[in-house]
Amino acid sequence: MHDLVIRGGTIVDGTGAPAFTGDIAIDGDRLAQVGGKAGPGKREVQADGRLVTPGWVDVHTHYDGQATWDPVLAPSSWHGVTTILMGNCGVGFAPVKRQHHKALIDLMEGVEDIPGIALAEGLKWDWESFPEYLDALARLPRTIDVGAQLAHHPLRVYAMGDRAINRENANADDIALMSKLAEEAMRAGAFGFTTSRTDQHKTPDGQLVPGRYAEEIELLEIGRGMARAGRGTFGMLSDFDDEAAEFKWMTEIARTTKRPMWFLLTDRSYDPARWRRLMDGVRTARAQGIPLAAQVAGRTVGLILGLTTSLNPFALREGYAALAHLSPAEQLAELRKPEVREAILREEASARLMDVLPPLSRQIATRWDRMYILGDTPDYEPPPERSIEAMAAKTNKTPAEFCYDYFTGGDGGRMLYFPVTNYVHGDLEVVREMITDPHTVLGLSDGGAHCGVICDSSLPSFMLTHWARDRTRGDKLPLEFLVKRSTSETADFFGMPDRGRLQVGKKADVNVIDFNHLRLHHPEMIYDLPAGGRRLVQHVDGYDMTVCSGVPIFERGVETGARPGKLIRAQ
């Protein structure tokens, strides 16, 4: 008798093969049968009319701090994710010396908008080395599986101290130590190494991150440390100030180390042809047998703007900023006063407040044509007529007045969507091209990060609802292809061969989905991080069951309390 049998579902097995109907049988934490008619089970689940897929493997999250205290890792786990990978964008919390705890918190807060007060309260710091960090993660019972990558910025600070924080060049001894520690981390089970070379990433006081200008020899020797261990992917985010130079060192590292390399790729409004040039560089490398890929998002990278979020168009006006110390309810009451409304609407964006924003985010002060009503069922490919500018034009109000009244007319939870990248032409056609390119990997959900302004951990659910079912402004994509992108392809690229497919002997991570009723809810702000820290979350309907390691962890959106998840280590 099997432990669990899921009967009669439409099986989309994660390989890209056509869907078929049959049973799934699970014994322990492994798949015992896929397809056909299974024998009896201790528990049986009827899945007629439901999709049965592998659990999603989300390879771009930032739960590095949260994973040390939170076993559930919502909202990712709400959306059918059974494996997450963290340590992205060069930020993390190991290795670390005691005197640099605050520096690493500041880096995470500045780069990933995770409240520093929550990290300071939640992190136990019962580790110094990266292997000790993995051991600390392994001690906590958890709902889903977590894997970690070694991040460049903490590695550099550990090796160089304040010289790294001041972005000095590493000397030969520094580089040798970083290479040694990279090898140590890979042998302990890290799935890779990540770095960041962008002006978008800054500390809360506006300083660039420690690895922003790291020299090529430093990166090459870290890669050689990975090569000695024989495992790990090398990932990075770059402004590509000199595209030829960046591709030269990336391809040299990938060729020398034989380790897969990836970089984050999005479309940029100031240079619409940029992403095609970068993909041409990937194709050139692939033609030479170099394992280089671009990691792409499944939709725009967009900001959520509202009264409770980190940013909104009025947050850059001094009169609004003066109310920031109030509770949400008190702030809403003040904003509804006619004299406050009039004073704030008279103001322009403050240069002082604008200076603290990354360049790509400064448009929120004026680009009313790029701000869209999000809606109760969020629309992530909004048409021009849904913009604040277009909607205000139908009234006797200015865009600023319309937006102000929209925010203050509800209960304080209304939100706008502001696409920052991947929306140059006002639709998702460029994204469709990116995710269908064979040399890209799906990622960028940023689960656990950007707590006050982005909520993209719903990306795995969005891939089904939007691309396979609901899209009206262009071609849809095959369901089997989309499931493969979120399961076997991500698992394979990062070296997790035991998951991502519904095949006999593979790990029993399974989603049972009511595809016709799969629905994303409007994001909401909650205050459940340590020290009352806030974060945006997004609920979803339609997951009948999510199974991790053979154990149901969610049933119809309700957590079961089971803790079958664990730290996974690269082999």
Secondary structure, DSSP 8 states (H G I E B T S, - for coil): -EEEEEEEEEE--SSS---EEEEEEEETTEEEEESB----EEEEEE-TT-EEEE-EEE--B--TTGGGT-SS-TTTGGGTEEEEEE-GGG--S-S--GGGHHHHHHHHHHHH---HHHHHHH-----SSHHHHHHHHHHS-BSSEEEE-EEHHHHHHHHHTHHHHTT----HHHHHHHHHHHHHHHHHT--EEEEEE-TT-B-TTS-B-TTTT--HHHHHHHHHHHHHHT--EEEEEE--SSHHHHHHHHHHHHHHH---EEEE----TT-TTHHHHHHHHHHHHHHTT--EEEEE-SS-EEEEEESSSS--TTTTSHHHHTTTTS-HHHHHHHHTSHHHHHHHHH----HHHHTTS-GGGGGGGT-GGG-EE-TTTT-SS--GGGBHHHHHHTTTS-HHHHHHHHHHHSSS--EEEEEEES-TTSSSHHHHHHHHSTTEEE----BT--TTT---TTHHHHIIIIIIII--SS----HHHHHHHTTHHHHHHTT-TTSSS--TTSB--EEEE-GGG-EE---EEEEEEGGGEEEEE--EE-EEEEEETTEEEEETTEE-----B-B----
